């Protein structure tokens, strides 16, 4: 699936899942996330990261409260086009980390109990400021736990801590492109943590 196709598919739900940043201090020089250089991305993330963690934790969800103590899988957030052109920073729980960090492209089977949490944020184009997005999650279930979704449970937490209502088929239809990777999409190569 191409980046453009993913963008078109995810634009449908993007507006309802973004909350504006509370302060104008998260200003950006470009409203196109693909135009921000590494320093600009890092500065924007530094400005938003505490707000992201606080927002996800508000609802008391265990993943939303604890994901930052897990293994981070990239050197910085990056945008690949999926998830409505949001910047993503992926964290893997202890069960998932070793296998996920191999970034293998063939024959991957994630262990049951693996959880991936993807922080997301974007840019409010009208105000040229960063804005919080959902914490997207993937949980690997026992065989047969979700046969129509590769035994993954897709979910998320809104920036205000409330559960994100996502159709499993919507998420899985995009992830189906990576069936040989156990339906996993990885961070962009240039930002992957090397082992």
Steps between C-alpha positions, in 0.01 A plus 500: 500500500649835403544798731244694294246217533559481874461876526169492314373212714594662829388854424142394568552472875786746552311814599304335779811353659715812531481740790659843475803569715421713801778747446639695207853410607493197269531715188640347182667658198323274251146369499604205281634224727718368217682836482617510864866419543627276779561792737149632437344159571700456819410852619131440431506165681686651797229763522212249483630184667396580858154606382468176304589278796278694741204488262522126429529423873187699595265208442698263722564247221803286590662540158432875494660533842803273453606501134782752550681251725512251210767472230498787252559371146623812321744782559224757449143520370457487124217525250466239228158593369291246687280609792399819316852636464555514874839467660528164676724380780456127571557333837512120550424323827749247642331209322516672159829691512754234404307368201374840381846660508624246246288690245479172308315493172432126463359231724442723801279364776456729797455336840155493657469793741708733284374857520607785274401856583544774241493857625378736234494870440451727205489861392200731508545664159287806576689589818844354414518320834549142605197307618457175687370189328390162630715231655444213255536150644541144372470200733597150381234250607509121527447307176137540398450807723431724200524278191378774264777733620801269515436453874573866567269722700524857373404785727603834631466775751391851410711799613250552785546145634173360367496179294526545126226320311659328202358238269734202503456454124600862434837456672557148378426587137802733505720262700413212263773634268755369750368145547852346475604730787210382721311810383758735652602832356836624623645847554676652200842340449693819573356528851494134608688410818787266407580202720 
